[in-house]
Amino acid sequence: MSQLPSGVLVNLSDEIPSGSKPPRARASFSEDFRRFFRSGLAALLPTLITLWLLLKIWDFLWDSLGRHIIWLIKEWGFEVGAFLQWGQADRFWDLNHPYLAQAVGVGLAILLVYVVGLLVGNLIGRTFWKVGERLAMRIPIIRAIYPAVKQVTDFVLQEQRAIESSRVVACQPHEKGIWSIGLVTGDGLRQLSENAGQETITVFVPSSPTAFSGYVLIVPRDSVVELPITVEQAMRMLVSGGVITPTSVQGLPEETVLQKTH
């Protein structure tokens, strides 16, 4: 009960219904700003990072190949123009259509990479490429740099292909009862299989959040369990630190999720 100055008694319980919550205090401008700013970042960052990567790839192709291809086109156009009395043929690429020239250069660079891959993919092209590599390795400076760069690029590209075609498994590399997610990338070493008396497999255990770095294990096949998720789902889980869990295994009993591989 409360008595007003006029002497009128008021029951406060009649003013606020029982079971209702008091009105929530309105958030300040700084709290609203932080909340909406985080929401905006969450919405824009994936798009901005994707565009940034695409621009970096575009600049790399243009600076490494595209501008040189355009230069060759200009030189060829100048020679043809001089022969055919087309003296202004090379100015098309510089003055009138600079963005078109860059787009054509990047497109031709992509086409050139594809053609090189097509040639190296067959036996004759691969043979000529290896002969060219052996000739280049006779130059001291190239011999000091090229092998290390080639080893890194081959590892990244070949590891990517191996990961895409692998299976997702769980293994216990450190302690029993503590599982790590790994990708089966191939068979184990024959000597280890003979020494262990059972078949072994090679498992790549990615790190988190840099899922394309990690370490390699050679383990008995019977000591791993296969997970019913795709490689893409496993990578999302690793990159997010476990925040993004594949929906195909959420809420399933353990005996359903983990199945022995044979």
N, C-alpha and C positions, 0 to 999 in steps of 0.2 A: 504494500500500500504506500502511496505517496500523497503528501498534502501540498497543494498549491498555495501560493500566497493568499489567495482569496478564501482559503479554508475548505475548498472542495477536495474531497478525497478521490483519488484516481487509482484504480487497480492496474498496475503495469502489465500484468499477465493478460489483461483484456486487449492491450494495445498491440502486443506481439503474439501472434498465434503460436501455440505450442507445437514443437517439432520443426518449425521453420528456422532457417539459418539467417543470421544477421546479414545485411547487405554487404557485398564484397567491396572493399575499398578500391577505387579506380586507380589503375596503374599510372605511374608518372610517365612523362614524355620520354625520359631516358630509358625506362624499361621497355616501353613500346618500340622505341627506336632500335634497341639491341635485338629484340625479338623479331621484328620485321626485317632487320638487316641480315640476321642469320638465315631467315627464310628466303630472302632474296639471293644470298650467296649459295644456298643449297640448290636453288632453282637455276642459277646462271652459271655456276662454276663448271658443271659438266660440259655445257655448250662452249664456254669460253676456252677451256683447256683443249677441247677437241679442235676448235678453230685455230688455236695457237699452234698445236702440233701440225695441223694441215699446212699452215703458213710456213712453218719451219721446214717441212718436207718440200714445199713449193720452192722456197729460197735455196735449199740445198740442190735440188735438181736444176734450177736455173743457173746458179753460180758454178756448179760443177760440170754440167753438160750443155744446158740450154743455150747459154750465151755463146759458147764455142761453136755449136751447130749453126746458130744464126750468123756468126762471123763467117763461117764457111759458105753459107748461102749468099751472104753479101758479096764475098769475093768472087764466087761463081757467077752471081748476077752481074757484077761489074765487068767481068771478062766477057760474058755473053753480050752484055749491053754495049760494050765497046766494039765488039765484033759486028753486032747487028745495029749499031747506031742508036742504042738505048742508053744513053749516058746517065740517066737519072734512075736507073733500075734499083740501085742500092738504097736510095733515100726512102723507099717505102717502109723499111724496117726501122729507121731512126726518127724521122720527123712526123710523118703522118699518122702512123699507127704503132706507137711504142708498146701499148698494152697488148695489142694483137701479136706483136713480135714476141713478147715474153710468153704469152699463152701458147703460141706455136712452138717456141723453143722448149717449154716444159713438156708439151705433148710429144714432140719429137724425141726428147730425152727418155720419156717413158717407153716410147716405141723402140728406141735403141736398146734399152735394158732388156726388153722382151726379146728382141732379135738375138742379142748376145746369149741370153738364157736358152733360146731355141737352138742356137748353133752349138753351144757347149753341151746341150742335152744329148746330142748324138755322138757316135763314136769318132767320126772324122773331126768334127769341131772340137771335141774334148782333146783329141790327140794334138791338133794344132795349138790349142790353148796351153797344153802342158809344155810343148816345145817352146812357145813364147815365154813361159814362166822360167824355163831353164836358161834361156838366153838372157832374160832380165836379171836372173840371179847371179850372173857373172859380173854385174856392176856392183862395186863395194857398198855404196850407200844404199842401194835397193836391197842388197843381200842382208843388210843390218836391220831394215825396217819391215820389208814385205812379209817375211815368214811370221812375225809376231802378229801383224794385222790380219793376215789370212787365217791364222789359227783362231783368233777371236771371232772373226766373222763366220767362219765355218762352224764354230761351236754354237754361236747364237742361232744361226739358221737351221743347222741340223738338230739342235736341241729343241727348237720350236716344232719341227716336223715330228720328232720322236714323242714330244709331249702331246701333240694333237691326236696321235694314234694310240695312246696308252690307255690303261685302265686305272681307275681310282681305287686304292686299297688303304687299309689301316695297318700299321705295324707298331711294334714296341721297341724302338731303338735304344732307349735309355733304362727304363725300369718297367717291370711287369705291372700291368694295370694302368699305365699311362700311354695313351695311343697318340700317334702322329699320322697325319694324312700324307700319303705318298702316291706316286704315279709309277706304274710298271713300265719301264722303258726298254726292257729286253731280258734275255736269258742271263743267268749268272755265269761265272767262269767255270770251265770244265774241271780245272784242278780243285777248286773249292768244293764243287759238287761231289767229286770222287772222295775228297778227304772227309766231308761231312756225311757221306753215305746216303745223301738224298739230293733231289733236284733243287737248285737255287735259282733265284731271279734277281734282276737288278731293279731297285726302287729308287727313284729320285724324290727326296723329301724337300719340298719348297719351304722357303722361309716366309715369314709374315712381317710386314706387308709387301715386301719385294718378292713376289711369288716366283720370279724367274731366276732367283739365286737360291742356293741351298746346298745340300750334300747328297752323295750317292751311297746307298746301302746295297750290299749283296746278302740276301737273307734266304733261308729255306722257304720254299713255296708254301709249305704247310703252316708256317708261322704268321702268315698275313691273312687278312680277311678282306673280301671284296665288298665295296660299297656301291649301292645302286644309284649312283649319281654320275653325271657327266663331268668331263674335265673342266668345262666352262663353269659349272656350278661349284666345283671344288676350288677353282681359282678365285671366284668371287668371294667365297668364304674365307680363303687365306688372305686376300688383299684387304678385306674389311676387318680382319682380326677376329673372325667368328661372329660378327654382328649379323651378316647376311647368311642365314642357314638355308640350305636347299629345302623347299617345301615337300619334296618327295620323301624325306626322311623325318620330317617333324612329326612328333607324336607317335611314331611307330615303336613297337617293342624292340628291345635289343636283339632278340633272336631273329627278328625279321630284317633288321637293318644290316647285321653282320652275318655274312655267309662265307663259309670256308671255300677257298679256291682249290680246285683239283686239276 
